[in-house]
């Protein structure tokens, strides 16, 4: 099966894979500006991937490993990140409005200036996460940092 990954500059890459997860599952993947909107990436290993500025609206990343990933400026609005590992990820200026981060691991993540408006952070691990200038208006389950 061929899968197309379309980048913001309209550059398209075709990948042979049995599943979409297999196509993008790659340690240190380069998906800068990619359009992954509404994709099913459940359980994908995107450790240390560069997804700066990627369109990931309504993407399903439940249980995915995004540790150390660069998601700066990415649009993850309404994304499902249930139980995702985002430890040490860079989410500076990312749009996570309405995202489901229930039980997600955001320990040591950089969320500086991120939009978390209306996000579900119930039971999310925010240990040592950097939330300076983040918009947390209406976020559910956000506990004060100690």
C-alpha positions as CSV (number, residue, x, y, z in Angstrom):
1,X,0.0,0.0,0.0
2,X,1.3,3.5,-0.9
3,X,0.8,6.3,1.6
4,X,1.3,10.0,0.8
5,X,2.7,12.4,3.4
6,X,2.0,16.0,2.2
7,X,4.1,18.8,3.5
8,X,3.1,22.4,4.0
9,X,5.0,23.5,0.9
10,X,3.0,20.9,-1.1
11,X,5.9,18.6,-1.4
12,X,4.6,15.0,-1.3
13,X,6.4,11.9,-0.3
14,X,5.1,8.5,-1.1
15,X,5.9,5.6,1.2
16,X,5.2,1.9,0.8
17,X,3.7,0.4,4.0
18,X,1.2,-2.1,5.2
19,X,-0.2,0.6,7.5
20,X,-0.1,4.3,8.0
21,X,1.6,3.8,11.4
22,X,4.3,1.8,9.8
23,X,4.8,4.5,7.2
24,X,5.5,7.3,9.8
25,X,6.9,5.2,12.6
26,X,10.5,6.0,12.6
27,X,12.9,7.0,15.3
28,X,14.1,10.6,14.5
29,X,11.5,10.9,11.6
30,X,11.6,14.2,9.8
31,X,8.0,15.4,9.4
32,X,8.5,19.1,9.5
33,X,5.3,20.9,8.2
34,X,3.7,17.6,7.4
35,X,-0.1,17.3,7.1
36,X,-1.1,14.4,9.3
37,X,-4.6,15.8,10.1
38,X,-7.1,13.1,11.1
39,X,-4.5,10.4,10.8
40,X,-4.6,7.2,13.0
41,X,-1.2,6.9,14.7
42,X,-2.3,4.9,17.7
43,X,0.8,3.5,19.4
44,X,3.3,5.0,16.9
45,X,6.9,5.3,17.9
46,X,7.8,8.9,17.0
47,X,10.6,9.2,19.6
48,X,12.9,12.2,18.8
49,X,10.9,13.0,15.6
50,X,10.9,16.5,14.2
51,X,7.3,17.6,13.5
52,X,7.9,21.4,13.8
53,X,4.8,23.2,12.4
54,X,3.0,20.0,11.4
55,X,-0.8,20.0,11.0
56,X,-1.9,17.2,13.3
57,X,-5.5,18.4,14.0
58,X,-7.8,15.6,15.2
59,X,-4.9,13.1,14.9
60,X,-5.2,9.9,17.0
61,X,-1.9,9.5,18.9
62,X,-3.3,7.4,21.8
63,X,-0.5,5.5,23.4
64,X,2.1,6.9,21.0
65,X,5.7,7.6,22.1
66,X,6.6,11.2,21.3
67,X,9.3,11.5,23.9
68,X,12.0,14.0,22.9
69,X,10.0,14.9,19.8
70,X,10.0,18.5,18.5
71,X,6.4,19.7,18.0
72,X,7.1,23.4,18.2
73,X,4.4,25.4,16.5
74,X,2.5,22.2,15.6
75,X,-1.3,22.2,15.4
76,X,-2.6,19.4,17.6
77,X,-6.0,20.9,18.2
78,X,-8.6,18.3,19.1
79,X,-5.9,15.6,18.9
80,X,-6.3,12.4,21.0
81,X,-3.2,12.0,23.0
82,X,-4.6,9.6,25.6
83,X,-1.8,7.9,27.5
84,X,0.8,9.3,25.0
85,X,4.4,9.7,26.1
86,X,5.4,13.4,25.5
87,X,8.2,13.4,28.1
88,X,10.9,16.0,27.3
89,X,9.0,16.9,24.1
90,X,9.2,20.5,22.8
91,X,5.6,21.8,22.4
92,X,6.5,25.5,22.5
93,X,3.8,27.6,20.8
94,X,1.9,24.4,19.8
95,X,-1.8,24.5,19.6
96,X,-3.3,21.8,21.8
97,X,-6.8,23.5,22.1
98,X,-9.4,20.9,23.0
99,X,-6.8,18.0,22.9
100,X,-7.3,14.9,25.0
101,X,-4.2,14.6,27.2
102,X,-5.8,12.2,29.7
103,X,-3.1,10.3,31.5
104,X,-0.5,11.6,29.1
105,X,3.2,11.9,30.3
106,X,4.2,15.5,29.9
107,X,7.1,15.3,32.4
108,X,9.8,17.8,31.6
109,X,8.0,18.9,28.4
110,X,8.4,22.4,27.1
111,X,4.9,23.9,26.8
112,X,6.1,27.6,26.7
113,X,3.4,29.6,25.0
114,X,1.4,26.6,24.1
115,X,-2.4,26.8,23.7
116,X,-4.0,24.4,26.1
117,X,-7.4,26.1,26.0
118,X,-10.1,23.5,26.8
119,X,-7.6,20.6,26.8
120,X,-8.3,17.6,29.0
121,X,-5.2,17.2,31.3
122,X,-6.9,14.8,33.8
123,X,-4.3,12.6,35.5
124,X,-1.6,13.9,33.1
125,X,2.0,13.9,34.5
126,X,3.2,17.5,34.3
127,X,6.2,16.9,36.6
128,X,8.8,19.7,35.9
129,X,6.9,20.7,32.7
130,X,7.6,24.2,31.6
131,X,4.3,26.1,31.2
132,X,5.4,29.7,31.0
133,X,3.0,31.9,29.0
134,X,0.8,28.8,28.2
135,X,-2.9,29.5,27.7
136,X,-4.7,27.1,30.1
137,X,-8.1,28.7,30.1
138,X,-10.8,26.1,30.5
139,X,-8.3,23.3,30.7
140,X,-9.7,20.3,32.7
141,X,-7.7,18.5,35.3
142,X,-4.8,20.9,35.5
143,X,-3.2,20.7,38.9
144,X,-1.0,23.4,40.5
145,X,2.7,22.6,40.1
146,X,4.6,21.9,43.2
